[in-house]
């Protein structure tokens, strides 16, 4: 074994040992039939196709399996850069019509969304404001994010994942409130998105159905923050997070892990994100 290989092996063993002394915090929502879903996307459905006893093997064994039908933007998920265009162009000036010809994206599809194993930062805007949940329709400003970072004692850096807590996940069990078609949903404004882009974050996410300020009665009619992040800055967006446990634990920075499905030519992928902490 070469000196370089030996050093790499020793470092890997140290990493494995460190992993044995960590704990994880779930940052996502479970998937279930009837879960809240943006009106812009097909919902999630799961049912058993074979039940135990439908077919029994000679040795008495039996198996069950299911069929799952879902959109790529249902439940906790990450947006690929192909998800949103502006004036017919995707991120980097890619022609959206040409890229989507044939029924899937030849550029910027979900298979290119990166696996993330990097620093995560919780910007707990609700806690910074001294409330459990931000008001419906509240627009999160750049100053709100700066104050939340100051409260956490962290500074955003290049390659970070910035998770914005509004407290809205507390409404996940009440679809009408959570989706906010009449009363609105709190979320980032374009200036907040521009602040995150200037900080160099790789990905950002929130605990709402859309990473946007949705004003009362407006619904999901326009998505300017998606334009700033996905089209202009090339920053992936995570939606439908559940940041309540992270907030209750007082998390500020942590190792963030996210593994999207490599859906070739897709516009988004379900994920199961976690925060990894020293035990």
DALIN-V590671 format. One record per residue. N is the residue number from 1. RES is the residue in three letters. SS is DSSP state (2 for helix, 1 for strand, 0 for the rest). Layout:
n->N res->RES ss->SS
n->N res->RES ss->SS
//
This chain:
n->1 res->UNK ss->0
n->2 res->UNK ss->0
n->3 res->UNK ss->2
n->4 res->UNK ss->2
n->5 res->UNK ss->2
n->6 res->UNK ss->2
n->7 res->UNK ss->2
n->8 res->UNK ss->2
n->9 res->UNK ss->2
n->10 res->UNK ss->2
n->11 res->UNK ss->2
n->12 res->UNK ss->2
n->13 res->UNK ss->2
n->14 res->UNK ss->2
n->15 res->UNK ss->2
n->16 res->UNK ss->2
n->17 res->UNK ss->2
n->18 res->UNK ss->2
n->19 res->UNK ss->2
n->20 res->UNK ss->0
n->21 res->UNK ss->0
n->22 res->UNK ss->1
n->23 res->UNK ss->1
n->24 res->UNK ss->1
n->25 res->UNK ss->1
n->26 res->UNK ss->1
n->27 res->UNK ss->0
n->28 res->UNK ss->1
n->29 res->UNK ss->0
n->30 res->UNK ss->0
n->31 res->UNK ss->0
n->32 res->UNK ss->0
n->33 res->UNK ss->0
n->34 res->UNK ss->0
n->35 res->UNK ss->0
n->36 res->UNK ss->0
n->37 res->UNK ss->0
n->38 res->UNK ss->0
n->39 res->UNK ss->0
n->40 res->UNK ss->0
n->41 res->UNK ss->0
n->42 res->UNK ss->0
n->43 res->UNK ss->0
n->44 res->UNK ss->0
n->45 res->UNK ss->1
n->46 res->UNK ss->1
n->47 res->UNK ss->1
n->48 res->UNK ss->1
n->49 res->UNK ss->1
n->50 res->UNK ss->1
n->51 res->UNK ss->0
n->52 res->UNK ss->0
n->53 res->UNK ss->0
n->54 res->UNK ss->0
n->55 res->UNK ss->0
n->56 res->UNK ss->1
n->57 res->UNK ss->0
n->58 res->UNK ss->0
n->59 res->UNK ss->0
n->60 res->UNK ss->0
n->61 res->UNK ss->0
n->62 res->UNK ss->1
n->63 res->UNK ss->0
n->64 res->UNK ss->0
n->65 res->UNK ss->1
n->66 res->UNK ss->1
n->67 res->UNK ss->1
n->68 res->UNK ss->1
n->69 res->UNK ss->1
n->70 res->UNK ss->0
n->71 res->UNK ss->0
n->72 res->UNK ss->0
n->73 res->UNK ss->0
n->74 res->UNK ss->0
n->75 res->UNK ss->0
n->76 res->UNK ss->0
n->77 res->UNK ss->1
n->78 res->UNK ss->1
n->79 res->UNK ss->1
n->80 res->UNK ss->0
n->81 res->UNK ss->0
n->82 res->UNK ss->0
n->83 res->UNK ss->0
n->84 res->UNK ss->0
n->85 res->UNK ss->0
n->86 res->UNK ss->1
n->87 res->UNK ss->0
n->88 res->UNK ss->0
n->89 res->UNK ss->1
n->90 res->UNK ss->0
n->91 res->UNK ss->2
n->92 res->UNK ss->2
n->93 res->UNK ss->2
n->94 res->UNK ss->0
n->95 res->UNK ss->1
n->96 res->UNK ss->2
n->97 res->UNK ss->2
n->98 res->UNK ss->2
n->99 res->UNK ss->2
n->100 res->UNK ss->0
n->101 res->UNK ss->0
n->102 res->UNK ss->0
n->103 res->UNK ss->0
n->104 res->UNK ss->0
n->105 res->UNK ss->0
n->106 res->UNK ss->0
n->107 res->UNK ss->0
n->108 res->UNK ss->0
n->109 res->UNK ss->0
n->110 res->UNK ss->2
n->111 res->UNK ss->2
n->112 res->UNK ss->2
n->113 res->UNK ss->0
n->114 res->UNK ss->0
n->115 res->UNK ss->0
n->116 res->UNK ss->1
n->117 res->UNK ss->1
n->118 res->UNK ss->1
n->119 res->UNK ss->1
n->120 res->UNK ss->1
n->121 res->UNK ss->1
n->122 res->UNK ss->1
n->123 res->UNK ss->1
n->124 res->UNK ss->1
n->125 res->UNK ss->2
n->126 res->UNK ss->2
n->127 res->UNK ss->2
n->128 res->UNK ss->2
n->129 res->UNK ss->0
n->130 res->UNK ss->0
n->131 res->UNK ss->0
n->132 res->UNK ss->0
n->133 res->UNK ss->0
n->134 res->UNK ss->0
n->135 res->UNK ss->0
n->136 res->UNK ss->0
n->137 res->UNK ss->0
n->138 res->UNK ss->0
n->139 res->UNK ss->1
n->140 res->UNK ss->1
n->141 res->UNK ss->0
n->142 res->UNK ss->2
n->143 res->UNK ss->2
n->144 res->UNK ss->2
n->145 res->UNK ss->2
n->146 res->UNK ss->2
n->147 res->UNK ss->2
n->148 res->UNK ss->2
n->149 res->UNK ss->2
n->150 res->UNK ss->2
n->151 res->UNK ss->2
n->152 res->UNK ss->2
n->153 res->UNK ss->0
n->154 res->UNK ss->0
n->155 res->UNK ss->0
n->156 res->UNK ss->0
n->157 res->UNK ss->0
n->158 res->UNK ss->0
n->159 res->UNK ss->0
n->160 res->UNK ss->0
n->161 res->UNK ss->1
n->162 res->UNK ss->1
n->163 res->UNK ss->1
n->164 res->UNK ss->1
n->165 res->UNK ss->1
n->166 res->UNK ss->0
n->167 res->UNK ss->0
n->168 res->UNK ss->2
n->169 res->UNK ss->2
n->170 res->UNK ss->2
n->171 res->UNK ss->2
n->172 res->UNK ss->0
n->173 res->UNK ss->0
n->174 res->UNK ss->0
n->175 res->UNK ss->2
n->176 res->UNK ss->2
n->177 res->UNK ss->2
n->178 res->UNK ss->2
n->179 res->UNK ss->2
n->180 res->UNK ss->0
n->181 res->UNK ss->0
n->182 res->UNK ss->0
n->183 res->UNK ss->0
n->184 res->UNK ss->0
n->185 res->UNK ss->1
n->186 res->UNK ss->0
n->187 res->UNK ss->1
n->188 res->UNK ss->1
n->189 res->UNK ss->0
n->190 res->UNK ss->2
n->191 res->UNK ss->2
n->192 res->UNK ss->2
n->193 res->UNK ss->2
n->194 res->UNK ss->2
n->195 res->UNK ss->2
n->196 res->UNK ss->2
n->197 res->UNK ss->2
n->198 res->UNK ss->2
n->199 res->UNK ss->2
n->200 res->UNK ss->0
n->201 res->UNK ss->0
n->202 res->UNK ss->0
n->203 res->UNK ss->1
n->204 res->UNK ss->1
n->205 res->UNK ss->1
n->206 res->UNK ss->1
n->207 res->UNK ss->0
n->208 res->UNK ss->0
n->209 res->UNK ss->0
n->210 res->UNK ss->0
n->211 res->UNK ss->0
n->212 res->UNK ss->0
n->213 res->UNK ss->0
n->214 res->UNK ss->1
n->215 res->UNK ss->0
n->216 res->UNK ss->0
n->217 res->UNK ss->0
n->218 res->UNK ss->0
n->219 res->UNK ss->0
n->220 res->UNK ss->0
n->221 res->UNK ss->0
n->222 res->UNK ss->0
n->223 res->UNK ss->0
n->224 res->UNK ss->2
n->225 res->UNK ss->2
n->226 res->UNK ss->2
n->227 res->UNK ss->2
n->228 res->UNK ss->2
n->229 res->UNK ss->2
n->230 res->UNK ss->2
n->231 res->UNK ss->2
n->232 res->UNK ss->2
n->233 res->UNK ss->2
n->234 res->UNK ss->0
n->235 res->UNK ss->0
n->236 res->UNK ss->1
n->237 res->UNK ss->1
n->238 res->UNK ss->1
n->239 res->UNK ss->1
n->240 res->UNK ss->0
n->241 res->UNK ss->1
n->242 res->UNK ss->0
n->243 res->UNK ss->0
n->244 res->UNK ss->2
n->245 res->UNK ss->2
n->246 res->UNK ss->2
n->247 res->UNK ss->2
n->248 res->UNK ss->2
n->249 res->UNK ss->0
n->250 res->UNK ss->0
n->251 res->UNK ss->0
n->252 res->UNK ss->0
n->253 res->UNK ss->1
n->254 res->UNK ss->1
n->255 res->UNK ss->1
n->256 res->UNK ss->1
n->257 res->UNK ss->1
n->258 res->UNK ss->1
n->259 res->UNK ss->0
n->260 res->UNK ss->0
n->261 res->UNK ss->0
n->262 res->UNK ss->0
n->263 res->UNK ss->0
n->264 res->UNK ss->0
n->265 res->UNK ss->0
n->266 res->UNK ss->0
n->267 res->UNK ss->0
n->268 res->UNK ss->1
n->269 res->UNK ss->1
n->270 res->UNK ss->1
n->271 res->UNK ss->0
n->272 res->UNK ss->0
n->273 res->UNK ss->0
n->274 res->UNK ss->1
n->275 res->UNK ss->1
n->276 res->UNK ss->1
n->277 res->UNK ss->1
n->278 res->UNK ss->1
n->279 res->UNK ss->0
//
